[in-house]
Amino acid sequence: MAAAAPKVAFAFAFRLACFAAMLWMALWAEARPAPSLPDAVLAVVPYVAWVDRYNYAVWVLAYVPVALALLFTDVRRFCRYMVVSGLLALARGACIAATGLGPVHGPDANAGMDLAAREQAFADLLHPLGLFGRGPAHVYLTKDLFFSGHTATTFLLLLYAWRDRRLRWPMLAGHAVVVATVFLSHLHYTIDVLGAYAMAFTAYALAEWRRPAATSSEPEPEPEPGPAA
């Protein structure tokens, strides 16, 4: 573990930098007026206020223990996960900026947010507790929608943890609970969740799938002669 410390430090720093960049793109999108969309699934799924209040805490409980376990059981795989997760965050920020979906429920309260307000929101959201309870995330982030970060991050971690049975089943259960909270809190449209699966799986496949080794054009060496009969 000590030998891998520089790589681990870089992985954490890279992931944090990507999160910050994604956050700024999301806040830029918050300032634009945007229309809300009809959603056939959310129309029949009840909104549960206490789930909405604590959905970020549920995400942390599902995500952090397995991520730390992956760090201590397979540090190289953990570092790759963090880098891919950071790149996925950048892709999410770009998608949020490009799509411009309106809030799932409630008014478009942040339309017209000026630069000073975005800078204050950015500082508040980077605080370690900024995503919990009825804090800054519920105030400032109402249109960070396509694609779902809750779904993408936990699904990506599930893919990286899958080959370790000790981590596979806790992460699968945690991921299922997180996705349930996304729907029960009306945090995202259904298309945001489906898009998260597509984006996370694509990122994992591009990073982890190995192409078959190319056949060498050089002739194979002649076998060594065996002992004389």
C-alpha positions as CSV (number, residue, x, y, z in Angstrom):
1,M,0.0,0.0,0.0
2,A,2.8,2.4,0.9
3,A,4.4,2.0,-2.6
4,A,1.1,2.9,-4.2
5,A,0.5,6.0,-2.1
6,P,1.4,8.5,-4.9
7,K,-1.0,6.8,-7.3
8,V,-3.7,6.8,-4.7
9,A,-3.1,10.4,-3.9
10,F,-3.3,11.3,-7.6
11,A,-6.5,9.2,-8.0
12,F,-8.2,11.1,-5.2
13,A,-7.0,14.5,-6.4
14,F,-8.1,13.7,-10.0
15,R,-11.5,12.6,-8.8
16,L,-12.0,15.7,-6.7
17,A,-10.9,18.0,-9.5
18,C,-13.3,16.3,-11.9
19,F,-16.2,16.6,-9.4
20,A,-15.4,20.3,-9.0
21,A,-15.5,20.8,-12.7
22,M,-18.7,18.9,-13.0
23,L,-20.2,21.0,-10.2
24,W,-19.4,24.3,-11.9
25,M,-21.0,23.1,-15.2
26,A,-24.1,22.1,-13.2
27,L,-24.3,25.5,-11.6
28,W,-23.9,27.2,-15.0
29,A,-26.9,25.1,-16.2
30,E,-28.9,26.1,-13.0
31,A,-28.9,29.7,-14.2
32,R,-30.8,28.9,-17.4
33,P,-34.5,28.6,-17.5
34,A,-35.5,25.1,-18.5
35,P,-38.8,23.1,-19.0
36,S,-39.9,20.3,-16.8
37,L,-40.8,17.0,-18.5
38,P,-43.6,14.5,-18.1
39,D,-42.5,11.2,-16.7
40,A,-44.7,8.1,-16.8
41,V,-42.8,6.3,-14.1
42,L,-42.7,9.2,-11.6
43,A,-46.4,9.7,-12.2
44,V,-47.1,6.5,-10.3
45,V,-44.1,6.5,-7.9
46,P,-45.0,8.4,-4.7
47,Y,-42.8,11.2,-3.5
48,V,-41.4,10.5,0.0
49,A,-40.1,13.6,1.7
50,W,-37.9,11.9,4.2
51,V,-36.2,9.9,1.5
52,D,-35.6,13.1,-0.4
53,R,-34.1,14.6,2.7
54,Y,-31.6,11.8,3.3
55,N,-30.9,10.4,-0.1
56,Y,-27.3,11.7,-0.2
57,A,-26.6,10.1,3.2
58,V,-28.0,6.8,1.8
59,W,-25.6,7.2,-1.2
60,V,-22.6,7.7,1.1
61,L,-23.5,4.6,3.2
62,A,-23.8,2.5,0.0
63,Y,-20.8,3.9,-1.7
64,V,-18.0,4.8,0.7
65,P,-17.5,1.4,2.6
66,V,-17.3,-0.6,-0.6
67,A,-15.0,2.0,-2.2
68,L,-12.6,1.9,0.8
69,A,-12.7,-1.9,0.8
70,L,-11.7,-2.0,-2.8
71,L,-8.9,0.4,-2.0
72,F,-7.5,-2.0,0.6
73,T,-8.1,-5.2,-1.4
74,D,-7.1,-4.1,-4.9
75,V,-5.4,-0.8,-4.9
76,R,-4.6,-0.8,-8.6
77,R,-8.2,-1.5,-9.5
78,F,-9.3,1.2,-7.1
79,C,-7.1,3.8,-8.7
80,R,-8.4,2.9,-12.1
81,Y,-12.0,3.2,-10.8
82,M,-11.3,6.6,-9.4
83,V,-9.9,7.9,-12.7
84,V,-12.8,6.4,-14.7
85,S,-15.2,7.8,-12.2
86,G,-13.6,11.3,-12.6
87,L,-13.9,11.1,-16.4
88,L,-17.6,10.0,-16.0
89,A,-18.2,13.1,-13.8
90,L,-16.8,15.3,-16.5
91,A,-19.1,13.6,-19.0
92,R,-22.0,14.2,-16.7
93,G,-21.2,17.8,-16.4
94,A,-21.1,18.2,-20.1
95,C,-24.4,16.4,-20.5
96,I,-26.1,18.6,-17.9
97,A,-24.8,21.7,-19.6
98,A,-26.0,20.4,-23.0
99,T,-29.4,19.1,-22.1
100,G,-31.0,21.8,-19.9
101,L,-33.8,19.8,-18.3
102,G,-36.0,21.6,-15.8
103,P,-36.6,20.6,-12.1
104,V,-38.4,17.3,-11.6
105,H,-40.7,18.9,-9.0
106,G,-41.0,22.4,-7.8
107,P,-40.4,25.8,-9.5
108,D,-37.3,26.7,-11.5
109,A,-36.0,28.7,-8.6
110,N,-32.4,29.2,-9.8
111,A,-33.1,30.5,-13.3
112,G,-31.2,33.8,-13.6
113,M,-28.6,32.9,-11.0
114,D,-25.8,35.4,-11.4
115,L,-22.0,34.8,-11.2
116,A,-21.7,35.8,-7.5
117,A,-24.5,33.4,-6.5
118,R,-22.9,30.6,-8.5
119,E,-19.5,31.2,-6.8
120,Q,-21.2,31.1,-3.4
121,A,-23.0,28.0,-4.3
122,F,-19.8,26.4,-5.6
123,A,-18.1,27.1,-2.3
124,D,-21.0,25.8,-0.2
125,L,-21.3,22.6,-2.3
126,L,-17.6,21.8,-2.0
127,H,-17.9,21.8,1.8
128,P,-17.7,18.2,3.1
129,L,-21.3,18.5,4.4
130,G,-22.7,20.4,1.5
131,L,-24.6,17.5,0.0
132,F,-26.5,16.4,3.1
133,G,-29.9,17.0,4.6
134,R,-31.7,20.2,3.4
135,G,-28.4,21.9,2.8
136,P,-26.9,23.5,-0.3
137,A,-27.5,20.6,-2.7
138,H,-31.3,20.9,-2.3
139,V,-31.1,24.6,-2.7
140,Y,-28.6,25.0,-5.6
141,L,-28.9,21.7,-7.5
142,T,-32.4,21.3,-9.0
143,K,-31.4,20.8,-12.7
144,D,-28.3,18.5,-12.5
145,L,-30.3,15.8,-14.1
146,F,-29.0,14.0,-17.1
147,F,-27.5,11.7,-16.2
148,S,-28.1,10.5,-12.6
149,G,-24.9,10.7,-10.5
150,H,-26.3,8.5,-7.8
151,T,-27.0,5.8,-10.3
152,A,-23.8,6.1,-12.3
153,T,-21.3,6.2,-9.5
154,T,-22.8,3.2,-7.6
155,F,-23.2,1.2,-10.8
156,L,-19.7,1.9,-11.9
157,L,-18.4,0.9,-8.4
158,L,-20.5,-2.3,-8.7
159,L,-18.8,-3.2,-12.0
160,Y,-15.3,-2.7,-10.5
161,A,-16.2,-4.6,-7.3
162,W,-18.1,-7.4,-9.1
163,R,-15.2,-9.9,-9.3
164,D,-14.7,-9.9,-5.5
165,R,-17.6,-11.8,-4.0
166,R,-17.1,-10.1,-0.6
167,L,-17.8,-6.8,-2.2
168,R,-20.2,-7.8,-5.0
169,W,-23.3,-8.5,-3.0
170,P,-23.1,-5.6,-0.5
171,M,-22.5,-3.2,-3.5
172,L,-25.4,-4.7,-5.5
173,A,-27.7,-4.3,-2.5
174,G,-26.5,-0.8,-1.9
175,H,-26.9,0.2,-5.5
176,A,-30.5,-1.1,-5.6
177,V,-31.3,0.9,-2.5
178,V,-29.7,4.0,-4.0
179,V,-31.7,3.7,-7.2
180,A,-34.9,3.2,-5.2
181,T,-34.2,6.5,-3.3
182,V,-33.7,8.3,-6.6
183,F,-37.2,7.4,-7.6
184,L,-38.9,7.8,-4.2
185,S,-37.3,11.3,-3.8
186,H,-38.1,12.3,-7.4
187,L,-34.5,13.3,-7.7
188,H,-34.3,12.4,-11.4
189,Y,-36.4,11.7,-14.4
190,T,-36.5,8.0,-15.5
191,I,-34.4,8.9,-18.6
192,D,-31.6,10.2,-16.3
193,V,-31.4,6.8,-14.6
194,L,-31.4,4.8,-17.8
195,G,-28.8,7.2,-19.3
196,A,-26.6,6.7,-16.2
197,Y,-26.5,2.9,-16.8
198,A,-25.5,3.5,-20.4
199,M,-22.8,6.0,-19.7
200,A,-21.3,4.1,-16.7
201,F,-21.2,0.8,-18.6
202,T,-19.6,2.5,-21.6
203,A,-17.0,4.1,-19.5
204,Y,-16.2,0.8,-17.8
205,A,-16.0,-1.1,-21.1
206,L,-13.7,1.4,-22.7
207,A,-11.4,1.4,-19.7
208,E,-11.4,-2.3,-18.8
209,W,-12.2,-4.5,-21.7
210,R,-9.1,-5.9,-23.3
211,R,-8.8,-6.5,-27.1
212,P,-7.6,-9.9,-28.1
213,A,-3.8,-10.0,-28.5
214,A,-2.8,-9.5,-32.1
215,T,-1.4,-12.6,-33.8
216,S,2.4,-12.2,-34.3
217,S,3.6,-12.2,-37.9
218,E,6.9,-13.7,-36.8
219,P,7.4,-17.4,-37.3
220,E,7.1,-19.5,-34.2
221,P,10.5,-20.9,-33.0
222,E,11.3,-24.4,-33.9
223,P,10.8,-26.8,-31.1
224,E,13.9,-28.0,-29.4
225,P,14.8,-31.6,-30.4
226,G,14.0,-34.2,-27.9
227,P,16.4,-36.9,-26.6
228,A,17.6,-39.3,-29.1
229,A,15.8,-42.6,-29.3
